[in-house]
Amino acid sequence: IKNIVVYVASNVQRCRYGNESCMVESLNDYIKTFAKGYPELGLRPFDKLHLPDLTVFNTSHDLPIWLTFILRQRVLRGLENSTVISMKGFERDPTKKKMLIKLKIPRLENTAIFEFETKILLCRCGGRGHYISDLQNVTLTIEFHVYVEYRKKKRHIMVYDLGIQVELDRWILSIDNLYDSNTDLSIAMNRVLNENWLEFWNELEPGFIPSINHAGADLLHRFFHKYSYDDMFLD
């Protein structure tokens, strides 16, 4: 742990509590320096995140019309290009206020293997193939509370009540073989999805948010587990 603190301190500027401009610059330096990880110090990369399976739709098969859509082997890329634009709540007492980290990302790409099946009355169809979700010009606003745990007389903060707000300029989807028995229909559905991306995003976002929150909480937990809150700042 001491080696981690020494190495990071030699590469990333430490700030005084509440100094937002310094903290923003420091976290941006950390992202640039450690996005690909540092195995010797036990720092895992975050330029390529493997995410758990996600069930987007799974309506009851007892209904005359039902739909199942599952994403497996999910991989998220693009966080290494994040630019932090705001940080608030990082005061001497971190429990007093809600913390906020706001960042912009040019592109977030999520690849996966999809499994799709639907039934409309007597017609049953579906497919399995590659899924690519491309979120462009993304703004993430991450808000959370923390509580403090002491380890070796130093404070470590633990995240709870985390929420992430997602804003984006464009969503591009590529879902090949959506209907494995009808290539023309697959192409037509991809066209419809991309021409009406905002309506589909607004419909699907509530289902994606828990997964996004889980990934964000995991990243913050890993970060705050490695570094004590006291070591992050100048006294």
N, C-alpha and C positions, 0 to 999 in steps of 0.2 A: 504494500500500500504506500509506503514512504517513497518508493521508486516512482510510482505513478504520480504522486503529488509533485515530486521534484521535477519530473520530466514535463508534465503539463505546465507547471509554473514557469519553466524555462521557454516554453513555446507560446503560451497564452497569457495575456496581461491580466493581472488581478486588479480588482476595482474596490472602491469604497462602497459601503452599503448605500443603496438608493441612487447611485450615480448611473442613470439610465444610458446615457450616451457611451460611457465606458463599458457597461455590461453588454450593450448591443455589439460593439466592436469586438469585445472579447469572445462572445459566443460565436460570432461569425468566423473569427480566427480558429476557434475550436472545431467548427464544422469543416473548414477547409483542411485542417491539419489531420483530423482523426476520422473522417468519413469512411475511409477504407479500413479502419480498425488499426490496432497495434497489438498483435498476438503476444508479443513478449511481455506486455504489461496487462494482458487479459482484457483488452478493450476490443469489443466485438464491432464489426463494421455495420454501418447503417445505410450504405449506398445501395444495398440489395437486401431487402427484408423478406423472409419467408413467413407468410401469414397463414393462419388456420383456415380450414374450409369454411365457406360461407353459403348458407341456404338463403337465396334471394326470394324465392317463392316456393311454397309447399302447401297448396290448398288441399282440402279434403278430397280424397278420391271417391267419396260417396256421392259427390255432387255431379250433375250432368255435364258441367264444364269445370275442369280443373287444370292446374298448371304446376309443374315442378321445375325449378331452375337452380342448379347447385354449381358453385365454383370450387374447384379443387386445385391443389398444387399452386397456390397463389404466390406471386412474387411482386413486390413493390420496388420500383426504381425511381430515382429522382431527388430524394431527400438531400443528397450531397450537394445539390445546386441551390439549396435554400439560402435566402438572405433574411436575417432577422431585422425587423424594422422597429420593434418596440418590446420593452420588458418593464413590467411594473410589479410592485409588491415585494421586491427583494430587499427588504429592510433588515435592520439588526435583529428585530423580532419577526421572523417569517410567518408567524401564526396570526398576526394582527389583521392582515388584509388578504384578499384573494389575489393570487399571483396571475400574471398574464404574460404570455409570449406570443407575439404576432410575427409571422414570417410570410414571405412571398417565394413561390417556387414556379419557375417557367413551365415545368412539365412534370406530372406524376403519372407514371405508366404502371398499370397493374396487368400482368399476364396470368393466365390460368387455363386449366382444362375445364370446360363446362359440360354439364349433363342436363339435357332439356327433354321434357316430355309433357305433352298436353293431350287432353281429350275434350272434344266438343261434340256432344251427343254421341253419335256412333263413329265419329272420325277420331282416330288416335294416331299421333305422329310425334316426332322428336328427333334429336340428334346429339352427337357428342363430338367435340373438337376444340380448337384453340380459340381463346377469348383474349382480346386486347382492349383495355380501357385506357384512354389517353385524356387526362385532365390537363387543360392548358391554362396558363397564367392563373395559378391558384394562390389564394390568400387563406392561410390558416390562422385562426385566432384561438389559442389554447388558454383556457382559464381553469384554475384548480386551487384547492386549499391544501395546506400541509399541517402535519403535526411533527413534533420533534422527538427523536430517540437519541439517547446518549450512548456512544461507544468509545471507550478509552478516553473519557472526559471530553469528547468532541461531539458536536451536534450533527446528526444526520436527519434530513427531512424526508418524510414519507407522504406521498401524494394521495389525496382522496377527493371525491366530488369533482372529477375532471370532466370537462366538456369541450368539444372542438367544433367551432363554426367554420364551414367550408364555403368559400366564394370562388367562382371560376368564370372564365370568359367563354370557354368552349369545352364540349365533351365529345370525343370521337370514339366510336365503337367499331370493332371488327370482330364478328362472330361467324367463323366459317362453319359450314356444314350444319347450320341451325336446323334445317330439315334434311335429314340424310337421304330422303327419297326424292327430293325436289330442289335441285340447285337453283333454279330460277326463283323459286319462292324465298330461298335463303338470301339471295342477292337483293330481292325486293324488300325484305324485312330489314336488312342492314341499311338500305337507303332510307326507309321510313324512320328508323331509329335515329339516324344522323341528321335528317332534315328536321326532326322534331325533338332534338336532344334535350332542350330545356324542359319540356313537358315530362319527358321520361325521367330526367334527373330529379325533378321536384317530386315525382311519384316514388322513385326508388331511394332517394337520399335517406329517409328515415330508417330504411333497412340496412343501409351502409354505415350509418353513424356509429352504432355500437362497436362494429369492427374497427372503425377509425379510432374511436376513443380507446379501445383496448390496445391498439398498436402504439398510440401516443403515450398512454400510461406506462406501457412496458419500457419504452425508450427513456422516459423520465425516471422511472424506477431504477433502471440500470445505471443511469448517470449519477443520480443522487446516492446510490449504493456505493459507488466507487469513491466519491468525493464527499468529505464532510462539508457541511455548510460553512464552518469556520475557515476551512482551508481555501474556500472559493473567494474569500474577500480579504482585503487589508483590514487590520484592526482599527 
